[in-house]
């Protein structure tokens, strides 16, 4: 994995979920932080995501800066020093003493205003220790906070391989509509289409999708079934019945969590053309794109460098390491609240919840 790629992706993800806050995310990593290291990308993602999310909660305007540089080398390990600095509300000395302890970061009023859960920093500290690191914070109330931590990371062992792989190209300029209320699925589908070279639009429910179809022609619609406001069934029925809509006959792929025949038949009766059961991978979508002539394929021999264990990620992301990093980060961010809630229940030993 490449740490710069991980951080670049996380900054984009966090920056896209600001709820209209006036915050600038600044990547100030040293140019030397740009090589492969051997580490668990999920752990590294979680460390940076928790620290960035914490900074975001306690700042309403200003900037969040990420610094990083290698400071020494010992054997096959490189010692990295990172810091995250924000222009937020600051932290008082008494609170700093307990900042990395669960549930003790801030007073009740601050937690209520800034939606702090009191777990992210504690989790980050525990993960940092996995790589022989430590984390410290320097701040005062009303002034910027600066979190500094270090990690010892091994250089990754990569092998050169010659692989015969199918290469795909866009058969013609295609514009796809993704209709999906789950943000993780949105990002996954967007990554697949972006990797294949398609333009696409996003809608979170059938009502938004119908509005988009009134002004834009699409070559294909990827349609979730279960959504708020207007589900996939109602969207499809309305679209097929709208004689004035130029997308009336556009193919629709139903995306559903159910593999039951009744669910598939209901989708077909509503006017959808294909049915894919979640969870799905890019290859399942690719088959339909090839059938519709949206993609063309040819065999090619390609020399690439792969980590020793890349099979699952390649299956889902087609070797797009940047998108892998984005999706890991997005998954961790969108599941953070649920994970925090789980820890609260677990800590209280309330197993009935």
Phi, psi and omega per residue, in radians:
X1 nan 2.692 3.124
X2 -1.965 2.076 -3.050
X3 -1.097 -0.678 3.135
X4 -1.060 -0.739 3.116
X5 -1.083 -0.755 3.127
X6 -1.016 -0.880 -3.062
X7 -1.197 -0.719 3.082
X8 -0.974 -0.781 -3.117
X9 -1.166 -0.743 -3.138
X10 -1.119 -0.688 3.126
X11 -1.092 -0.655 3.102
X12 -1.167 -0.722 -3.113
X13 -1.153 -0.905 -3.127
X14 -1.085 -0.686 -3.136
X15 -1.170 -0.406 -3.138
X16 -1.497 -0.044 -3.116
X17 -2.178 0.863 -3.030
X18 -1.649 -0.101 -3.099
X19 0.933 0.779 3.065
X20 1.230 0.247 3.074
X21 -1.211 2.603 3.137
X22 -1.646 1.315 -3.088
X23 -2.176 2.380 3.049
X24 -1.836 2.305 3.052
X25 -1.780 2.136 -3.037
X26 -2.047 2.143 3.102
X27 -1.612 1.886 -3.123
X28 -2.033 0.614 3.079
X29 -1.162 2.508 3.037
X30 -1.087 2.591 3.100
X31 -1.084 -0.332 3.129
X32 -1.288 -0.290 3.095
X33 -1.499 1.301 -3.069
X34 -2.760 0.856 3.087
X35 -2.511 2.934 -3.059
X36 -1.338 2.404 3.062
X37 -2.280 2.769 3.122
X38 -1.695 1.907 -3.130
X39 -2.817 2.814 3.092
X40 -1.368 1.971 -3.091
X41 -1.073 -0.517 3.119
X42 -1.135 -0.747 3.138
X43 -1.159 -0.826 -3.129
X44 -1.087 -0.751 3.076
X45 -0.990 -0.804 -3.070
X46 -1.129 -0.676 3.124
X47 -1.035 -0.964 -3.095
X48 -1.190 -0.649 -3.125
X49 -1.131 -0.754 3.136
X50 -1.106 -0.719 -3.132
X51 -1.227 -0.712 3.104
X52 -1.180 -0.713 3.127
X53 -1.137 -0.677 3.100
X54 -1.085 -0.787 3.129
X55 -1.093 -0.675 -3.128
X56 -1.128 -0.659 -3.118
X57 -1.110 -0.575 -3.003
X58 -1.869 0.460 3.097
X59 -2.452 2.390 3.133
X60 -1.900 -0.401 3.059
X61 -2.770 2.823 3.141
X62 2.053 -2.367 -3.048
X63 -2.557 2.728 3.000
X64 -2.224 2.142 -3.042
X65 -2.007 2.413 3.111
X66 -2.006 2.099 3.127
X67 -1.966 2.668 3.086
X68 -2.983 2.506 3.107
X69 -2.795 2.615 2.998
X70 -1.356 2.349 -3.077
X71 -1.983 -0.311 3.095
X72 -2.898 2.874 3.104
X73 -2.280 2.339 3.102
X74 -2.388 1.909 -3.078
X75 1.104 -2.214 3.140
X76 -1.661 0.224 -3.110
X77 -1.979 2.489 3.076
X78 -1.954 2.367 -3.133
X79 -1.657 2.012 -3.131
X80 -1.830 2.502 3.026
X81 -2.073 2.186 -3.127
X82 -2.165 2.684 3.021
X83 -2.585 2.577 3.085
X84 -2.196 2.088 -3.034
X85 -2.095 2.333 -3.120
X86 -2.259 2.950 3.111
X87 -1.923 0.704 -3.059
X88 -1.470 -2.686 -2.997
X89 -1.402 -0.153 3.129
X90 1.375 3.030 -3.073
X91 -2.382 2.372 3.120
X92 -1.380 2.777 -3.106
X93 -1.005 -0.781 3.135
X94 -1.071 -0.644 -3.139
X95 -1.258 -0.564 3.129
X96 -1.045 -0.596 -3.121
X97 -1.063 -0.528 -3.100
X98 -2.014 0.263 -2.974
X99 -1.062 -0.521 -3.094
X100 -1.757 0.178 3.058
X101 -1.673 2.433 -3.096
X102 -1.011 2.369 3.005
X103 1.208 0.222 -3.054
X104 -2.176 0.331 -3.059
X105 -1.269 -0.734 -2.962
X106 -2.544 2.913 3.115
X107 -1.314 2.944 -3.049
X108 -1.051 -0.678 -3.114
X109 -1.125 -0.737 3.134
X110 -1.161 -0.730 3.119
X111 -1.065 -0.722 -3.124
X112 -1.144 -0.770 -3.088
X113 -1.221 -0.729 -3.011
X114 -1.847 0.102 3.057
X115 1.063 0.670 3.099
X116 -1.387 2.443 -3.137
X117 -1.805 -0.317 3.112
X118 1.402 0.349 -3.100
X119 -2.173 -0.523 -3.018
X120 -1.008 -0.772 -3.110
X121 -1.226 -0.648 3.094
X122 -1.094 -0.751 3.108
X123 -1.122 -0.765 3.136
X124 -1.031 -0.762 3.139
X125 -1.052 -0.785 -3.135
X126 -1.106 -0.668 3.132
X127 -1.219 -0.649 3.127
X128 -1.085 -0.650 3.137
X129 -1.141 -0.368 3.099
X130 -1.115 -0.430 3.129
X131 -1.972 0.619 3.051
X132 0.971 0.613 -3.106
X133 -1.938 2.994 3.070
X134 -2.345 2.747 3.110
X135 -2.273 2.444 3.117
X136 -2.346 2.797 3.108
X137 -2.339 2.504 3.096
X138 -2.277 2.157 -3.084
X139 -2.946 2.910 3.006
X140 -2.471 2.673 3.119
X141 -0.986 2.324 3.123
X142 1.443 -0.066 -3.139
X143 -2.122 2.938 -3.083
X144 -1.117 2.612 3.067
X145 -1.852 2.536 3.139
X146 -2.306 2.033 3.088
X147 -1.766 2.191 -3.123
X148 -2.123 2.338 3.110
X149 -2.582 2.818 -3.135
X150 -2.216 2.688 3.137
X151 -2.426 2.427 2.988
X152 -1.784 2.008 -3.064
X153 -2.167 2.424 3.129
X154 -1.447 2.635 3.040
X155 -1.260 2.340 -3.082
X156 -1.258 2.497 3.035
X157 -1.649 1.929 -3.138
X158 -1.899 2.607 3.116
X159 -2.094 2.518 3.099
X160 -1.496 2.301 3.138
X161 -2.324 2.573 3.011
X162 -1.837 2.069 -3.077
X163 -2.165 2.457 2.994
X164 -1.627 2.000 -3.056
X165 -2.289 2.747 3.068
X166 -1.417 2.220 3.058
X167 -1.844 2.426 -3.075
X168 -2.090 2.558 3.082
X169 -2.359 2.690 3.119
X170 -1.211 2.148 -3.106
X171 -1.168 -0.600 3.070
X172 -2.737 2.970 -3.132
X173 -1.084 1.861 -3.091
X174 -1.918 2.512 3.099
X175 -2.172 2.092 -3.018
X176 -1.966 2.504 3.052
X177 -1.882 2.124 3.062
X178 -1.751 2.135 3.121
X179 -2.073 1.801 -2.984
X180 -2.769 2.262 -3.106
X181 -1.575 -0.268 3.124
X182 -1.475 2.099 -3.041
X183 -1.136 -0.602 3.110
X184 -1.110 -0.807 3.114
X185 -1.121 -0.653 3.070
X186 -0.976 -0.877 -3.080
X187 -1.164 -0.650 3.121
X188 -1.104 -0.864 -3.133
X189 -1.113 -0.707 3.111
X190 -1.064 -0.687 3.124
X191 -1.143 -0.716 3.111
X192 -1.082 -0.842 -3.107
X193 -1.164 -0.684 3.113
X194 -1.102 -0.704 3.135
X195 -1.139 -0.569 3.125
X196 -1.491 -0.147 3.085
X197 1.624 0.326 3.140
X198 -1.618 2.603 2.906
X199 -1.461 2.622 -3.123
X200 -2.681 2.743 3.008
X201 -2.127 2.691 -3.127
X202 -2.022 2.409 3.010
X203 -2.370 2.520 -3.073
X204 -1.680 -0.116 3.090
X205 -2.825 3.001 -3.083
X206 -1.099 -0.599 -3.129
X207 -1.122 -0.786 3.095
X208 -1.105 -0.681 -3.112
X209 -1.128 -0.751 3.117
X210 -1.036 -0.713 3.126
X211 -1.088 -0.682 3.136
X212 -1.181 -0.639 -3.108
X213 -1.219 -0.276 3.123
X214 -1.296 -0.372 -3.053
X215 -2.106 -0.130 -3.073
X216 -2.428 2.377 3.056
X217 -1.549 2.369 3.134
X218 -2.068 2.603 3.102
X219 -1.558 -0.298 -3.136
X220 -2.866 2.602 3.092
X221 -2.156 2.174 3.038
X222 -1.689 1.967 -2.894
X223 -2.101 2.006 2.985
X224 -1.203 2.620 -3.126
X225 -1.518 -0.907 -3.056
X226 -1.642 1.909 3.132
X227 -2.527 2.690 3.070
X228 -1.289 2.901 3.090
X229 1.212 -1.065 3.053
X230 -2.577 2.122 -3.095
X231 -1.464 3.124 -3.080
X232 -1.155 -0.581 3.121
X233 -1.095 -0.905 -3.102
X234 -1.096 -0.703 3.108
X235 -1.005 -0.870 -3.070
X236 -1.087 -0.754 3.132
X237 -1.084 -0.787 -3.129
X238 -1.141 -0.719 -3.129
X239 -1.129 -0.801 -3.117
X240 -1.149 -0.470 -3.120
X241 -1.526 -0.171 -3.081
X242 -1.529 1.710 -3.070
X243 -1.133 -0.392 -3.085
X244 -1.581 -0.139 -3.096
X245 -1.520 2.139 -3.081
X246 -1.256 -0.131 3.057
X247 -1.637 0.170 -3.052
X248 -0.917 -0.657 -3.067
X249 -1.881 0.191 -3.133
X250 -1.161 2.372 3.128
X251 -1.053 2.478 3.130
X252 -2.164 2.233 3.035
X253 -1.732 2.089 3.105
X254 -1.428 2.278 3.098
X255 -1.963 1.981 -3.042
X256 -2.412 2.655 3.110
X257 -1.435 -0.086 -3.083
X258 -1.906 2.328 3.086
X259 -1.737 0.142 -3.114
X260 -1.134 2.509 -3.135
X261 -1.075 -0.675 -3.141
X262 -1.044 -0.694 3.129
X263 -1.143 -0.739 3.131
X264 -1.138 -0.766 3.141
X265 -1.114 -0.675 3.132
X266 -1.118 -0.681 3.107
X267 -1.124 -0.719 3.134
X268 -1.147 -0.714 3.132
X269 -1.144 -0.506 3.127
X270 -1.345 -0.164 3.084
X271 1.942 0.117 3.094
X272 -1.437 2.729 -3.004
X273 -1.845 -0.511 -3.096
X274 -2.364 2.819 -3.097
X275 -2.427 2.167 3.080
X276 -2.176 2.332 -3.118
X277 -1.633 2.326 3.062
X278 -1.346 2.572 -0.086
X279 -1.367 2.532 -3.119
X280 -2.170 2.889 3.077
X281 -2.125 3.071 -3.045
X282 -1.084 -0.555 -3.102
X283 -1.107 -0.624 3.133
X284 -1.151 -0.695 3.098
X285 -1.224 -0.665 -3.089
X286 -1.036 -0.684 3.137
X287 -0.996 -0.755 -3.123
X288 -1.228 -0.716 3.115
X289 -1.061 -0.689 3.106
X290 -1.157 -0.736 3.134
X291 -1.080 -0.652 -3.128
X292 -1.454 -0.093 3.138
X293 1.402 0.241 3.113
X294 -1.367 -0.421 3.085
X295 -2.184 2.613 2.964
X296 -2.145 2.680 -3.072
X297 -2.346 2.765 3.086
X298 -2.745 2.662 3.117
X299 -1.479 2.416 3.104
X300 -2.502 2.645 3.083
X301 -1.703 2.244 -3.017
X302 -2.374 2.351 3.097
X303 -1.691 2.178 -3.099
X304 -2.480 2.808 3.039
X305 -1.812 2.191 -3.126
X306 -2.175 2.545 2.936
X307 -1.089 2.840 -3.062
X308 -1.097 -0.530 -3.127
X309 -2.184 1.689 -3.031
X310 -2.307 0.106 -2.977
X311 -1.074 -0.838 -3.077
X312 -1.164 -0.794 -3.128
X313 -1.114 -0.665 3.120
X314 -1.117 -0.660 -3.139
X315 -1.072 -0.729 -3.039
X316 -1.556 -0.522 -3.007
X317 -2.142 0.071 3.033
X318 1.064 0.502 3.125
X319 1.431 0.142 3.131
X320 -1.481 1.609 -3.040
X321 -1.178 -0.555 3.108
X322 -1.105 -0.746 -3.139
X323 -1.208 -0.599 3.059
X324 -0.992 -0.817 -3.129
X325 -1.103 -0.740 3.130
X326 -1.049 -0.803 -3.062
X327 -1.229 -0.634 3.050
X328 -1.039 -0.831 -3.127
X329 -1.107 -0.726 -3.110
X330 -1.161 -0.693 3.104
X331 -1.075 -0.794 -3.123
X332 -1.130 -0.633 -3.124
X333 -1.232 -0.764 -3.060
X334 -1.321 -0.306 3.113
X335 -1.758 0.021 -3.058
X336 -1.057 -0.773 -3.099
X337 -1.121 -0.768 3.133
X338 -1.120 -0.666 -3.128
X339 -1.182 -0.714 3.087
X340 -1.058 -0.759 -3.141
X341 -1.101 -0.681 3.094
X342 -1.076 -0.781 -3.132
X343 -1.124 -0.626 3.111
X344 -1.091 -0.816 -3.141
X345 -1.130 -0.749 -3.106
X346 -1.118 -0.744 -3.140
X347 -1.116 -0.562 -3.135
X348 -1.474 -0.010 -3.131
X349 1.003 0.484 3.130
X350 -1.578 1.260 -3.020
X351 -1.192 -0.341 3.123
X352 -1.199 -0.432 3.121
X353 -1.292 nan nan
